[in-house]
Amino acid sequence: MKKTYSIKDVLERVPGLTRRKVGYWIEKGYLGEVGAMWSGDNFQYRFTDEDIKVLRKIQRNLDKGWTLKAAVQKARYGISSTP
């Protein structure tokens, strides 16, 4: 079974990332399939090490001036274009 992380864990591991960004990126499908589970009355996303790697790459690309679309393509697929 793969280890998974909460959003709090992810935010601690990826500088510059916010809950709002992650939620938006999940909503748009930029991360692919992200695990989720109910915890009491709350719905929580669960992230794998691979999800965290992609989030870190997207954020790094954004910090370099890439558009969100280009940052995601480069992070997920290794597609290289100009920022």
C-alpha positions as CSV (number, residue, x, y, z in Angstrom):
1,M,0.0,0.0,0.0
2,K,1.4,3.4,-1.0
3,K,1.9,6.0,1.7
4,T,-0.4,9.0,1.3
5,Y,-0.2,12.5,2.6
6,S,-2.8,15.1,3.7
7,I,-3.0,18.6,2.2
8,K,-1.3,19.9,5.3
9,D,1.6,17.5,4.7
10,V,1.8,18.6,1.1
11,L,1.9,22.3,1.9
12,E,4.8,21.7,4.3
13,R,6.7,20.0,1.6
14,V,6.1,22.4,-1.3
15,P,7.0,26.1,-0.8
16,G,4.6,28.6,-2.3
17,L,1.8,26.1,-2.6
18,T,-1.6,27.0,-1.1
19,R,-4.8,25.0,-0.5
20,R,-6.6,27.1,-3.0
21,K,-4.1,26.4,-5.7
22,V,-4.1,22.7,-5.1
23,G,-7.9,22.6,-5.1
24,Y,-8.1,24.5,-8.3
25,W,-5.5,22.3,-10.0
26,I,-7.4,19.1,-8.9
27,E,-10.6,20.6,-10.2
28,K,-9.0,21.3,-13.5
29,G,-7.6,17.8,-13.7
30,Y,-3.9,19.0,-13.7
31,L,-2.9,16.3,-11.3
32,G,-4.7,13.4,-12.8
33,E,-6.4,11.0,-10.3
34,V,-5.9,12.2,-6.7
35,G,-7.1,9.9,-4.0
36,A,-9.7,11.0,-1.6
37,M,-11.5,9.7,1.5
38,W,-14.0,10.7,4.2
39,S,-12.6,11.4,7.6
40,G,-15.6,11.9,9.9
41,D,-17.7,14.6,8.3
42,N,-14.9,15.9,6.2
43,F,-13.8,14.9,2.7
44,Q,-10.0,14.8,2.4
45,Y,-7.7,14.5,-0.6
46,R,-4.8,12.1,-0.1
47,F,-1.6,12.6,-2.1
48,T,1.1,10.1,-3.1
49,D,4.8,10.8,-3.4
50,E,4.3,11.1,-7.2
51,D,1.5,13.7,-6.7
52,I,3.9,15.7,-4.5
53,K,6.6,15.5,-7.2
54,V,4.2,16.9,-9.8
55,L,2.9,19.6,-7.5
56,R,6.5,20.7,-6.7
57,K,7.4,20.8,-10.4
58,I,4.3,22.8,-11.3
59,Q,5.0,25.3,-8.5
60,R,8.7,25.5,-9.5
61,N,7.8,26.2,-13.1
62,L,5.3,28.9,-12.1
63,D,8.0,30.5,-10.0
64,K,10.2,30.6,-13.1
65,G,7.5,32.6,-14.9
66,W,5.7,29.8,-16.9
67,T,2.0,30.1,-17.5
68,L,-0.1,27.5,-15.5
69,K,-0.9,25.5,-18.7
70,A,2.8,25.3,-19.7
71,A,3.9,24.6,-16.1
72,V,1.6,21.7,-15.9
73,Q,2.5,20.3,-19.3
74,K,6.2,20.5,-18.5
75,A,5.7,19.0,-15.0
76,R,3.5,16.1,-16.1
77,Y,4.8,15.3,-19.6
78,G,8.2,16.8,-19.8
79,I,7.0,19.1,-22.7
80,S,9.4,22.0,-23.0
81,S,8.4,25.3,-24.5
82,T,9.1,28.9,-23.6
83,P,7.7,30.5,-20.4
